[in-house]
Amino acid sequence: MQILRQPTWRNGNYIIQTGSSNIFNFNEEVQAAYAIVNSETSSGSLSHWSYSAGLRAEQVTNTGETQDQNTNFKNDYLKLFPNASLSYAFSKDQSFRLSYSKRIHRPGSGQLNPFVDITDALNPHSGNANLKPEIIHALEMGYTTNGDKHSFSTNLFYRSALNTIRPYYQLLPNGVSLQLPVNIGSAITFGSENIYDARKMANFNSSEIISPICSHPRDSDQPSISSISASSKKYCIARRGWDSL
């Protein structure tokens, strides 16, 4: 339950302003079951190939209702989430890994609450009772090598999301923009993450990410695809304490 009360002082008493107050009753139940299998092949003391595969089933039921009952909703869905990984060890210091997983991002009660919060009259915001959960398909490939004085790992990733949740600004008649979350369509994110660690020296971490976002509007009279491209690089050097020789 979320409660937002906006009182005003009148005749020595606090009076609740019903137009700017809200009680939102929200309940969610998640029931899940999962299974996983894994195995490996070894040569001597080294396990060269290893793999795992799993499946998680989720049954989700949630309901929401505002105090004035102008808005109420119920969602009831069953979804399956497979995952799998395959790795190969070239030696005890070098390995390669490939993985796939399906994930879910469920909107919380704050994102579903349709009440408009006008605590800041110039920046009102609300939730969206029609939000759907975001489904993400993630594919990753990585390589790691470890030495006596250094280690290096690189990871390539590709993620495809359906029902992507993003903030949306709606212009109101009074000229103020209302912010609320919406499902914009689909989004694709891909890039690489690289970490280099030099022992007895500084740590050097780098991250390179390219994130094009493709959205598919639901209304046929809108453009079929709009895209936003972004790229970023991050570098970090953090010194660690040196051990005595």
Backbone as a ProteinNet text record, in pm:
[ID]
protein_1_A
[PRIMARY]
MQILRQPTWRNGNYIIQTGSSNIFNFNEEVQAAYAIVNSETSSGSLSHWSYSAGLRAEQVTNTGETQDQNTNFKNDYLKLFPNASLSYAFSKDQSFRLSYSKRIHRPGSGQLNPFVDITDALNPHSGNANLKPEIIHALEMGYTTNGDKHSFSTNLFYRSALNTIRPYYQLLPNGVSLQLPVNIGSAITFGSENIYDARKMANFNSSEIISPICSHPRDSDQPSISSISASSKKYCIARRGWDSL
[TERTIARY]
84.7	0	87.6	54.9	120.5	19.8	59.8	-29.5	37.7	-32	16	-90.2	-58.2	-154.7	-99.9	-185.2	-147.4	-242.8	-203.3	-294.1	-282.2	-382.8	-378.7	-431.2	-379	-413.7	-534.1	-642.5	-763.5	-832.4	-857.9	-929.3	-865.6	-733.9	-664.1	-657	-699.6	-695.7	-639.2	-580.9	-533	-648.2	-670.5	-775	-708.8	-743.2	-686.8	-748.1	-663.2	-709.8	-723.5	-846.9	-870.7	-821.6	-819.1	-775.1	-626.9	-548	-404.1	-355.6	-445.9	-410.9	-455.7	-394.1	-423	-389	-466.8	-434.4	-439.3	-328.6	-316.6	-289.8	-384	-369.4	-308.7	-193.4	-123.3	-80	-103.7	-64.5	-6.3	104.7	169.1	218.9	193.7	240.3	321.8	440.9	528.3	559.8	521.2	551.4	644.1	755.6	855.8	906.6	943.4	1007.1	1115.7	1227	1336.1	1409.9	1476.3	1556	1682.3	1792.3	1918.9	1998.3	2068	2157.6	2293.1	2401.5	2535.5	2626.5	2730.2	2824.8	2957.3	3060.5	3190.9	3271.9	3366.5	3459.2	3598.2	3677.8	3809.5	3917.7	4036.1	4155	4261.7	4287.9	4377.7	4313	4380.2	4326.1	4252.5	4243.8	4182.7	4049	3947.9	3816.5	3809.5	3813.2	3815.4	3677.1	3580.2	3445.7	3353.4	3271.5	3167.3	3045.1	2928.9	2806.2	2700.2	2603.3	2486.8	2366.7	2251.2	2125.5	2017.8	1932.1	1827.9	1700.6	1595.8	1466.1	1394	1344.9	1268.1	1128.8	1029.8	890.9	839.2	772.7	718.9	570.7	493.8	352.2	334.2	290.8	279.7	134.1	87.1	-46.5	-34.5	-82.3	-83.7	-213	-254.6	-375.8	-346.4	-412.4	-396.2	-528.1	-550	-675.5	-652.3	-699.9	-692.3	-812.6	-800.9	-905.2	-1038.7	-1037.2	-1163.1	-1214.5	-1134	-1173.2	-1191	-1132.9	-1134.9	-1042.8	-942.9	-847.8	-829.8	-844.8	-812.1	-767	-675.9	-623.2	-585	-571	-526.2	-446	-328.2	-243.2	-218	-227.2	-206.5	-137.5	-10	61.3	165.6	191.1	292.8	398.1	525.8	634.1	748.2	817.8	930.8	1060.2	1165.9	1293.3	1407	1447.4	1559	1693.6	1795.8	1932.1	2028.5	2140	2238.4	2376	2479.1	2616.1	2708.4	2812	2912.9	3049.3	3141.3	3274.7	3381.3	3497	3609.8	3735.7	3812.2	3936.9	4053.7	4125.2	4243.2	4355.1	4361.4	4457.8	4402.3	4479.2	4428.8	4421.9	4486.8	4489.8	4408.5	4356	4282.6	4150.7	4043.3	3912	3824.8	3727.4	3631.6	3491.8	3396.1	3260.7	3158	3052.5	2939.8	2812.4	2722.7	2601.4	2482.1	2365.4	2237.8	2142.1	2062.3	1960.3	1844	1727.7	1608.1	1570.7	1546.3	1522.6	1393.6	1350	1228.6	1251.6	1197.3	1196.5	1050.8	999.8	859.9	848.5	752.3	733	688	737.6	701	574.2	534.2	409	414.4	532.8	544	526.1	569.7	553.7	412	335.7	199.3	93.3	128.3	31.7	-5.6	-131.6	-169.1	-188.4	-179.6	-204.9	-97.1	-137.5	-44.2	6.7	136.3	199.4	236	173.1	197.6	268.6	348	427.3	512.8	571.3	638.5	546.3	475.4	373	429.1	557.8	618.4	676.6	685.3	739.1	652	525.7	439.2	482.1	454.6	485.9	382.8	368.4	272.4	321.5	250.7	277.9	185.1	189	108.5	55	-75.4	-136.8	-135	-105.9	-105.9	31.6	130.7	265.4	270.5	346.7	373.4	515.9	544.5	681.8	776.6	899.4	1002.4	1072.7	1080.6	1144.1	1276.3	1384.2	1518.2	1581.8	1634.8	1714.6	1859.9	1946.7	2085.3	2180.3	2273.7	2376.4	2511.6	2600.7	2731.2	2841	2957.3	3073.6	3195.8	3273.1	3385.2	3509.8	3622.9	3753.4	3830.7	3897.5	3974	4109.9	4211.9	4345.9	4408.4	4475.8	4537.7	4685.4	4769.5	4912.2	4959.2	5090.4	5144.5	5137.3	5150.9	5155.4	5042.6	4957.2	4849	4734.9	4618.9	4503.1	4423.8	4356.2	4278.1	4150.7	4039.9	3913.1	3838.4	3774.6	3693.2	3559.7	3455.1	3321.1	3242	3189.2	3100.8	2957.8	2867.2	2729.2	2633.2	2519.6	2410.5	2281	2197.4	2072.7	1957.6	1854.2	1733.4	1618	1552	1444	1311.8	1206.8	1070.8	991.7	896.2	817.2	907.5	1008.9	1105.8	1036.5	1070.1	1010.8	1103.1	1049.1	1124.9	1036.5	1095.9	1016.1	961.7	839.6	772.8	717.4	728.4	681.6	560.9	449.9	324.5	291.7	274.4	245.4	99.6	77.5	-57.2	-109.1	-242.2	-299.2	-243	-196.1	-142	4.1	59.7	196.1	300.9	260.3	352.7	364.3	481.9	504.9	490.9	403.5	382.6	473.8	552.8	642	575.9	576.4	523.5	596.7	604.7	672.6	579.3	634.6	557.1	640.6	572.7	639.7	661.7	786.6	812.9	822.3	840.7	855.6	974.3	1068.8	1185.1	1311.7	1415.4	1543.7	1655.1	1762.9	1879.5	2000.6	2076.2	2197.3	2310.4	2423.6	2538.6	2665.8	2772.4	2898.2	2999.1	3102.1	3207.4	3250.3	3296.9	3350.4	3486.2	3588.6	3724.9	3788.8	3855.7	3920.3	4062.5	4157.7	4297.9	4347.7	4408.6	4455.2	4603.7	4687	4831	4868.9	4915.5	4954.3	5085.6	5102.3	5214.1	5209.8	5101.8	5088.3	4946.4	4905.8	4770.1	4672.7	4547.7	4442	4398.4	4376.1	4327.8	4203	4090.4	3964	3912.4	3867.2	3807.2	3674.7	3581.2	3449.6	3404.9	3368.8	3321.6	3181.8	3084.7	2946.8	2884	2822.8	2746.3	2602.2	2510.1	2372.4	2272.6	2249.6	2141.7	2007.3	1909.1	1775.9	1676.7	1604.9	1503.3	1366.6	1275.3	1141.5	1037.7	936.7	829.5	698.8	654.5	530.6	412	318.8	202.3	100.1	93.3	-7.5	41.8	-40.4	0.7	24.1	-31	-13.7	114.8	192.7	320.6	431.3	551.3	661.8	687.8	721.7	736	855.7	966.7	1086.3	1153.1	1189.1	1273.1	1394.1	1510	1630.3	1712.9	1781.8	1873.3	2001.5	2114.9	2241.9	2326.3	2395	2481.5	2601.5	2715	2834.8	2909.3	2978	3051.7	3175	3279.4	3400.3	3437	3474.9	3511.2	3646.5	3733.3	3863.5	3885.3	3941.9	3959.4	4092.8	4172	4297.1	4287.8	4298.6	4288.1	4410.3	4491	4612.2	4578.5	4649.3	4632.1	4759.2	4749.5	4865.9	4969	5095	5201.1	5247.6	5264.2	5317.4	5469.8	5522.5	5667.3	5732.8	5843.9	5915.1	5993.6
-119.8	0	123.8	220.6	349.6	456.4	542.4	647	781.8	874.1	1010.5	1104.8	1174.6	1267.8	1410.4	1502.4	1643.4	1723.1	1747.2	1817.8	1969.1	2039.1	2185.1	2226.1	2335.9	2382.5	2475.9	2441.6	2523.3	2518.2	2635.9	2647	2561.8	2560.5	2487.1	2338.1	2288.8	2145.1	2120.4	2002.8	1960.9	1897.8	1946	1892.6	1827.3	1702.5	1631.5	1685	1725.3	1769.6	1646.3	1606.4	1483.1	1492.4	1613.6	1627.6	1605	1617.3	1597.3	1489.4	1399.2	1287.7	1157.2	1049.5	923.1	805.3	699.9	570.1	467.9	400.9	304.5	167.1	76.2	-59.7	-146.8	-204	-287	-416.6	-526.4	-657.7	-738.7	-805.1	-886.3	-1017.3	-1125.1	-1257.6	-1316.6	-1365.9	-1428.8	-1570.3	-1666.8	-1806.1	-1857.6	-1918.4	-1959.3	-2099.9	-2168.8	-2299.7	-2304.7	-2368.5	-2372.4	-2505.5	-2538.4	-2660	-2628.6	-2694.6	-2670.4	-2799.8	-2816.4	-2930.8	-2875.6	-2943.4	-2901.4	-3022.8	-3009.2	-3118.9	-3061.2	-3141.7	-3099.8	-3220	-3193.6	-3296.8	-3255.3	-3349	-3317.8	-3399.2	-3344.4	-3413.6	-3397.9	-3505.3	-3496.2	-3415.7	-3312	-3227.6	-3105.7	-3091.9	-2974.1	-3008.1	-2932	-2948.1	-2856.5	-2915.7	-2835.4	-2777.4	-2862.9	-2816.7	-2826.9	-2726.8	-2733.6	-2658.9	-2704.8	-2640.2	-2649.6	-2561.4	-2565.1	-2514.3	-2565.1	-2523.4	-2524.8	-2425.9	-2417.4	-2355.4	-2372.2	-2315.4	-2273	-2148.9	-2097	-2060.7	-2102.7	-2068.3	-1974.3	-1868.2	-1768.7	-1746.4	-1759	-1724.6	-1598.8	-1491.6	-1361.4	-1316	-1272.6	-1214.1	-1084.7	-974.5	-850.6	-775	-700	-618.4	-481.4	-380.7	-244.5	-170.3	-85	-8.9	120.6	231.8	359	372.7	460.9	474.3	514.6	602.7	646.2	547.7	436.7	328.6	375.9	491.3	533.9	447.3	389.7	303	174.3	62.2	-67.2	-159.5	-250	-341	-473.7	-575.2	-706.8	-769	-822	-892.4	-1033	-1127.9	-1268.4	-1335.5	-1370.6	-1429.3	-1531.1	-1627.1	-1729.4	-1713	-1704.5	-1688.8	-1784.1	-1826.2	-1917.8	-1843.8	-1872.7	-1803.7	-1906.2	-1939.9	-2033	-1962.9	-2038	-1986.6	-2100.4	-2068.5	-2169.9	-2105.4	-2182.3	-2132.8	-2245.6	-2209.1	-2304.3	-2239.6	-2312	-2256.4	-2358.5	-2304.3	-2390	-2333.8	-2419.9	-2378.9	-2424	-2327.4	-2361.4	-2412.8	-2354.5	-2394.6	-2349.5	-2367.1	-2323.9	-2171.2	-2100.4	-1954.2	-1886.5	-1962	-1901.9	-1974.5	-1899.5	-1960.9	-1873.7	-1936.7	-1871.4	-1911.9	-1817.4	-1846.7	-1781.7	-1857.1	-1808.7	-1837.8	-1737.7	-1757.8	-1686.8	-1740.1	-1678.7	-1685.9	-1581.9	-1584.1	-1494.9	-1532.3	-1451.5	-1396.5	-1265.6	-1199.5	-1118.7	-1074.8	-993.5	-877.8	-764	-646.6	-607.5	-638.6	-609.4	-467.7	-389.3	-255.5	-265.5	-174.6	-173.7	-94.7	-88.9	-21.6	127.2	189.8	331.9	360.2	266.6	284.1	254.4	179.7	143.3	236.5	308.7	396.5	513	523.7	627.3	766	780.3	909.6	1010.4	1131.6	1238.2	1308.2	1300.4	1364.8	1508.4	1604.5	1746.1	1814.9	1738.4	1799	1912.1	1888.2	1994	2027.7	2139.9	2173.1	2190.6	2225.1	2245.9	2117.6	2013.6	1885.5	1770.4	1763.4	1653.6	1521.5	1413.9	1281.7	1182.1	1073.6	970.6	836.4	730.7	599	569.2	446.4	404.9	264.5	254.8	126	27.6	75.2	-11.8	-66.1	-42.7	-90.6	-243.2	-292.8	-435.7	-463.7	-584.8	-616.1	-614.6	-574.5	-569.5	-705.6	-761.7	-891.2	-868.6	-928.1	-905.1	-1037.5	-1043.2	-1156.1	-1110.6	-1178.6	-1136.2	-1245.1	-1205.6	-1296.1	-1235.2	-1314.5	-1263.6	-1361.8	-1307.5	-1388.8	-1325.5	-1403.4	-1346.5	-1432.2	-1366.3	-1433.8	-1379.4	-1468.1	-1429.2	-1497.3	-1420.2	-1476.8	-1422.6	-1508.3	-1469.6	-1505.5	-1410.8	-1434.4	-1407.4	-1423.7	-1399.8	-1251.9	-1163.4	-1020.7	-941.3	-1005.9	-930.9	-1025.7	-968	-1043.8	-953.9	-1015.9	-940.3	-1016.8	-944.6	-1005.9	-911.2	-968.5	-889.8	-959.7	-882.3	-937.5	-861.1	-931.8	-874.2	-909.1	-812.3	-840.6	-784	-850.5	-808.4	-834	-731	-744.9	-687.1	-765.7	-723.2	-723.3	-608.5	-593.2	-565.4	-626.6	-603.9	-531.2	-447.8	-367.2	-279.6	-222	-140.5	-25.5	-7.7	98.7	219.6	333.9	457.9	572.6	679.5	796.4	870.7	918.6	991	1121.2	1229.5	1360.5	1401.6	1423.4	1461.1	1605.9	1688.5	1830	1848.2	1910.4	1934.2	2070.4	2092.1	2219.3	2342.3	2327	2442.7	2469.9	2395.7	2418.8	2341.4	2263.3	2182.8	2044	1984.2	1849.8	1745.6	1649.3	1538.7	1423	1374.9	1261.7	1132	1031.2	901.4	793.7	671.5	563.6	501.2	463.9	398.9	286.4	192	90.1	148.3	178.6	243.6	145.3	17	-81.6	-170.6	-177.2	-263.2	-180.9	-238.2	-169.2	-270.5	-229.4	-315.1	-244.6	-316.8	-264.1	-361.6	-311.9	-399.4	-322.1	-393.4	-326.8	-422.9	-369.2	-450.8	-391.1	-476.7	-435.1	-502.7	-424.4	-476.4	-434.1	-528	-500.6	-555.9	-468.6	-509.9	-482.1	-582.1	-569.8	-603	-503.5	-524.6	-527	-637.6	-651.1	-577.5	-529.6	-446.8	-309.4	-283.4	-155.2	-105.4	-8.8	44.5	-45.2	-43.1	-111.7	-23.5	-82.8	-7.1	-75.6	-7.3	-61.3	24.1	-38.6	36.9	-25.9	55.6	7.5	84.6	13.4	75	20.9	109.5	68.3	149.9	80.6	145.6	99.4	193.7	157.5	223.2	167.3	219.9	172.1	258.7	223.7	239.5	132.2	136.2	119.5	212.4	203.7	189.1	109.6	84.5	136	257.6	312.7	221.2	222.9	134.1	186	320.7	377.9	377.8	333.4	320.7	454.5	565.1	694.2	763.2	696.4	750.6	684.9	745.6	683.7	542.4	451.9	311.4	286.5	358.5	336.9	470.1	491.6	605.7	551.4	608.7	552.8	660.9	622.1	709	630.3	685.6	616.1	687.2	607.8	665.4	576.6	634.6	556.3	621.6	539.8	593	508.9	572.3	503.1	549.3	454.5	487.9	425.8	504.2	454.9	491.3	399.4	422.6	364.5	443.1	394.7	411.8	300.7	304.9	235.7	309.1	249.9	163.4	55.1	-35.2	-31.6	-78.4	-82.4	-180.7	-143	-229.4	-320.8	-447.1	-540.8	-523.9	-555.1	-547.8	-660.4	-630	-728.9	-823.6
0	0	0	-83.2	-82.6	-42.2	51.6	101.1	81	20.2	2.5	54.4	163.2	223.4	215.3	175.4	166.2	255.4	383.6	475.4	461.6	509.6	517	654.3	704.7	839.8	829.7	902.9	899	1034.9	1090.4	1218.1	1327.4	1328.7	1433.8	1410.5	1295.1	1266.9	1126.5	1112.7	981.5	904.1	782.7	695.3	574.8	547.5	432.5	303.9	209.5	78.7	-11.5	-32.7	-108.1	-252.2	-308.2	-446.7	-465.7	-358.9	-369.4	-272.8	-233.7	-146.5	-211.2	-171	-237.5	-147.1	-158.6	-99.5	-212.7	-233.9	-342.7	-283.1	-298.3	-248.6	-358.8	-328.4	-426.8	-362	-430.8	-380.3	-495.7	-468.9	-572.7	-513.3	-583.9	-543.9	-658.8	-625.9	-725.2	-677.3	-755.7	-726.7	-836.6	-796.3	-894.2	-865.4	-971.4	-962.6	-1068.5	-1036.5	-1132.8	-1124.7	-1235.1	-1243.4	-1321.1	-1287.1	-1353.2	-1362.7	-1473.7	-1493.2	-1534.5	-1492.3	-1533	-1540.9	-1620	-1638.9	-1688	-1686.3	-1733.8	-1779.4	-1868.8	-1915.4	-1871.5	-1825.5	-1771.5	-1838.5	-1836.9	-1885.1	-1779.4	-1705.4	-1592	-1482.4	-1434.4	-1327.3	-1381.2	-1515.2	-1575.3	-1639.3	-1606.3	-1667.9	-1789.8	-1909.6	-2030.8	-2061.5	-2087.9	-2123.4	-2003	-1984.7	-1881.9	-1933.9	-1893.1	-1938.5	-1830.4	-1841.2	-1752	-1829.2	-1794.5	-1856.5	-1749.4	-1752.4	-1650.8	-1705.2	-1629.7	-1666.5	-1539.5	-1539.5	-1425.8	-1473.9	-1399.9	-1430.6	-1322.5	-1364.6	-1271	-1296.1	-1191	-1194.3	-1111.9	-1177.5	-1111.3	-1113.1	-997.3	-985	-906.1	-962.9	-886.8	-912.4	-812.2	-821.2	-763.6	-817.2	-767.7	-774.1	-675.4	-670.4	-594.3	-649.7	-579.3	-486.3	-388.4	-287.6	-349	-448.3	-509.2	-613.9	-637.5	-728.5	-873.2	-905.4	-1044.6	-1129.7	-1065.7	-1135.9	-1058.3	-1125	-1065.7	-1177.8	-1145.4	-1245.9	-1181	-1265.4	-1222.1	-1334.5	-1300	-1395.5	-1344.5	-1433.8	-1397.7	-1516.6	-1500.3	-1613.9	-1566.7	-1655	-1635.1	-1743	-1703.2	-1799.9	-1767.9	-1874.5	-1862.2	-1895	-1817.3	-1833.5	-1843.1	-1965.1	-1982.3	-1967.8	-1934.7	-1932.7	-1962.6	-2024.3	-2060	-2067.4	-2036.4	-2046.6	-2088.7	-2161.5	-2208.9	-2189.5	-2128.9	-2106.2	-2142.1	-2179.9	-2216.2	-2153.2	-2086	-2022.2	-2109	-2167.4	-2246.7	-2156	-2038	-1936.6	-1802.7	-1697.1	-1566.1	-1555.2	-1649.6	-1644	-1753.7	-1850.7	-1961	-1981.8	-1999.3	-2018.5	-2107.2	-2168.3	-2257.3	-2212.8	-2220.2	-2173.2	-2264.5	-2295.2	-2374.1	-2296.8	-2284.4	-2204.1	-2264.8	-2234.6	-2274.9	-2157.2	-2139.1	-2033.6	-2073.7	-2028.8	-2045.9	-1908.6	-1901.5	-1773.9	-1778.8	-1661.3	-1652	-1556.9	-1592.8	-1504.4	-1482.4	-1363.3	-1331.7	-1274.9	-1322.1	-1264.4	-1119.5	-1037	-896.5	-871.4	-746.6	-711.5	-744.7	-727.7	-759.1	-907.3	-993.1	-1136.8	-1183.4	-1105.1	-1142.7	-1083.9	-978.6	-911.8	-1004.3	-1048.1	-1146.3	-1086.8	-955.5	-892.7	-931.9	-963.4	-1002.5	-876.5	-853.8	-738.3	-777	-710	-740.7	-623.9	-549.5	-442.8	-498.5	-616.2	-691.8	-808.8	-799.1	-897.9	-1037.9	-1048.9	-1180.4	-1239.1	-1157.5	-1204.1	-1154.4	-1195.9	-1151	-1212.7	-1142.5	-1196	-1145.9	-1219.8	-1183.1	-1234.1	-1193.9	-1247.3	-1364.2	-1409.1	-1523.4	-1496.4	-1472.4	-1438.3	-1554.4	-1676.5	-1793.6	-1829.2	-1743.6	-1772.6	-1779.3	-1875.5	-1886.9	-1839.6	-1794.6	-1753.6	-1873.2	-1847.6	-1951.6	-1959.4	-2078.5	-2100.9	-2173.5	-2121.6	-2174.9	-2214.6	-2336.5	-2382.9	-2384.4	-2309.2	-2294.4	-2343.6	-2429.9	-2482.1	-2449.5	-2387.2	-2347.2	-2385.3	-2420.7	-2455.1	-2391	-2316.4	-2243.3	-2247.4	-2225.7	-2222.1	-2103.1	-2029.9	-1911.4	-1913.1	-1880.3	-1864.8	-1737.6	-1663.5	-1536.6	-1539.3	-1499.9	-1487.3	-1346.7	-1324.4	-1190.6	-1152.3	-1252.2	-1221.5	-1285.2	-1360.1	-1424.5	-1459.7	-1484.3	-1533	-1627.1	-1720.9	-1818.3	-1849	-1857.5	-1895.3	-1988	-2086.9	-2178.2	-2196.3	-2208.9	-2218.5	-2324.2	-2422.3	-2523	-2486.3	-2499.2	-2462.1	-2565.6	-2575.1	-2664	-2588.6	-2572	-2497	-2578.5	-2592.1	-2663.5	-2565.1	-2552	-2454.2	-2524	-2475.3	-2523.5	-2415.2	-2457.1	-2362.6	-2275.2	-2337.7	-2264.4	-2192.1	-2064.4	-1982.7	-1982.3	-2024.3	-2027.3	-1976.8	-1921.3	-1879.5	-2001.1	-1988.7	-2097.8	-2040.8	-2117.3	-2071.9	-2155.1	-2085.7	-2150.8	-2117.8	-2221.1	-2200.4	-2160	-2044.1	-1992.7	-2041.4	-2035	-2081.3	-2011.4	-1885.2	-1812.6	-1846.3	-1943.1	-1986.4	-1910.4	-1809.9	-1730.8	-1792.8	-1786.3	-1840.8	-1730.8	-1753.7	-1659.9	-1697.8	-1601.3	-1626.2	-1579.2	-1666	-1629.4	-1709.1	-1657	-1729	-1832.9	-1948.5	-2053.8	-2115.3	-2179.8	-2260.2	-2399.9	-2434.7	-2563.3	-2679	-2650.3	-2758	-2730	-2823.2	-2807.5	-2799.8	-2737.4	-2725.4	-2739.6	-2804.8	-2823.6	-2763.4	-2681.9	-2621.6	-2646.4	-2694.6	-2713.3	-2688.3	-2656	-2627.3	-2570.3	-2507.3	-2448	-2315.3	-2227	-2098	-2080.4	-2049	-2040.7	-1909	-1843.7	-1715.1	-1718.5	-1687.1	-1677.9	-1537	-1475.1	-1337.4	-1334.1	-1299.5	-1288.6	-1141.1	-1094.1	-953.9	-928.1	-807.4	-765.9	-832.4	-910.8	-979.9	-958.7	-1038.9	-1027.7	-1101.6	-1059.1	-1133.3	-1249.2	-1362.5	-1478.5	-1530.4	-1525.5	-1573.5	-1687.3	-1794.2	-1904.2	-1940.9	-1983.1	-2023.4	-2147	-2252.1	-2374.3	-2404.8	-2416.6	-2437	-2549	-2643.7	-2749.6	-2734.2	-2720	-2687.9	-2782.4	-2899.2	-2982.8	-2931.1	-2927.3	-2878.5	-2991.9	-3023.7	-3129.1	-3065.1	-3089.1	-3031.6	-3141.4	-3112.1	-3208	-3147.3	-3183.4	-3127.8	-3155.4	-3061.9	-3075.2	-3174.1	-3195.1	-3283.6	-3427.7	-3521.2	-3659.7	-3728.1	-3673.1	-3736.9	-3694	-3607.9	-3567.9	-3651.1	-3655.9	-3729.6	-3679.5	-3769.4	-3733.4	-3642.7	-3664.5	-3583.4	-3555	-3431.5	-3397.8	-3324.1	-3347	-3286.8	-3220.8	-3113.2	-3041.3	-3021.4	-3060.1	-3044.7	-2940.1	-2859.8	-2756.9	-2736.9	-2711.1	-2682.7	-2567.5	-2488.9	-2375.3	-2349.7	-2299.8	-2259.8	-2119.5	-2034.4	-1897.7	-1865.2	-1803.9	-1764	-1617	-1544.3	-1400.5	-1356.4	-1287.4	-1229.2	-1078.4	-1006.9	-860	-800.9	-725.6	-669.8	-548.7	-540.8	-425.6	-339.7	-218.9	-132.5	-185.1	-187.3	-235.1	-124.4	-155.3	-57.7	-50.1	65.1	78.6	0.9	-64.2	-146.1	-57.9
[MASK]
+++++++++++++++++++++++++++++++++++++++++++++++++++++++++++++++++++++++++++++++++++++++++++++++++++++++++++++++++++++++++++++++++++++++++++++++++++++++++++++++++++++++++++++++++++++++++++++++++++++++++++++++++++++++++++++++++++++++++++++++++++++

